[in-house]
Amino acid sequence: MGCCGRKDFVSGSSSFDHCLCEVVRVIKDIQDTGADECTDCPTSCFLTPLGGVSPGRTSPINTRVIVLLTEKGCPFKVQADPCDCSAGATEYCYFRIEEILDGSCCVTLRALTKTSSGFSKTDVCVTVDISCFCGIQCIADTFVEGVCD
């Protein structure tokens, strides 16, 4: 079985253009440059400039917080210690796009924690093949202290 439950998926196939790869590239570009584009969906990942997903924010913004969805529609989660699958282990489902590896769908994500004042960075990073996810949801535009742009 291929990515996202598709039995006929072939990596690099023109029949699947890996739209999530393109969405992630656009989000990274928005984080880096804040280009202008209009859209009608208030939580669209294509909203630009950065700040469009959380209108009215007055503080600086450097991150579009995302959640990746698996083939079952559940949020993708990582743990600080991936070998600790015990009940109660801290899991993270909010991410910031840190890096896209040259022309590929491989993306390094930084896990974020939700706080009462927004989101904070963690030291948990993971590299994933974005083409193996079925959905992406943009949660908020925010300022995350201590990330390098």
N, C-alpha and C positions, 0 to 999 in steps of 0.2 A: 504494500500500500504506500502511496506517495504522500506528499505533504497535504495536510488539511483533509485527509480522508479520500482524496481523489485517486482512484485506482489507475487512471490513465495519465497521471502526471509524469512528465519527463522534464528533468532539470534543463533549463535553457530552451525549452520548447516554445515555439511561437504561438502555440494554442493557449498558453497561459503567460500573460505578460508580467506576472508578479506585481500586481498593483500596490501591494504593501511596500515593496521595495521603493517604488516611486513616491508613495506617501511619506515614507521615512526620509527620503532625500529632500522632499519639499519642506518637511518640518525642520530638518537640520539647516537648510538654506534660510528658512524664516528665522530660526534662532540666531544664525550668523549675520543676516543682513536686514531682515524685516521688510521684504519686498511687499508691494501693494497688490491686492487682488480682492475682488468682491465675491460674496457668496450669501445665500439665504439661510443656511443652517447655522444657528448660533454656536454649535459645538463641533463644527466641521474642522478637521485637521488642516484644511487648506486655508483657514482664515488667516489673513495677514493684515496689517503687520502684527508682529508679536504683541500680544495684549488683546487681540480680538476675541479669544476664547473667554477671557475674564474682563469684559469691558468695565470701565470706570476705575480701574486700579490707577493709583497715582504714583506708586513707588516704581523703581526700575524693574524691568522684566528681562530675564535671560533664558527662560526655560518654558517649553510647551510640554506639560506633564502628560504622559500617555499610559494606557493600559493595553496590552496585547491580549487577544482572545484566541483560545485554542479551537480545535475543530468542534468541540462540544459547546462552545460559547462561554467557557469559563475563563477567568483571568489567568494568565501565565504568572507563576510565582517563583521566586528564588528565595533561598535561605542564606543567612550569613555563614553558616556552616552546612554545606550541602550534604555532609555525611551524617548529620543529626536529623533524622526523620521522626524524632520522638514528638509526642503530643506537646503542644505548647512552644515548639521552636518558632522563633520569629520568622515570619514570611513577609516578603515584599511583593507588591503587584504594581506599584507606581514606578515609572521610569523616566529618565532623561536621556536623550540620544547624545552620546559622547562622541562617537566616531563611526564613519561609514568606511569600510575598507575598500580601497580603490576599485570602483566600478562594479562592485559585487553587491549581494544582498546580505553580506555579513556585517553586522552592526554591533558595536559595543554600547551597552546600556548601563547606566548607573541607577541603582535602586534608590528610591526616595521614600522617606517616611512622611506620613501626613501628621501635621501638628495643628494645634489650635490656631496658629497664625499663618498656616500655609503648608509648605513642604520644606523638608531639610534633606541634605545629601547624606548618603551613607558611604562607607568604604567598600560596599558590595557592588562589583561590576561583573557583567556577564556578556559574552559575545555569542550572538545567536544568528541563525539564518532566518531572516525575516520572511522569506518566501514560504516557510513552513508554518506560518500562522494564518488564521482565517479572518481575523479582523483586528482593527486598531481603533481605539477610542481616545480622543483628546479630552482630557479632564479639565485642565486649567492652564492659564499662562501665569507664571509667577517668577519671582526672583529667588534663586537658590544660592545662598551664601557659599563662597569657597569653591565654586566650579570654574574651570578655565574655559574661556570662549576662544 
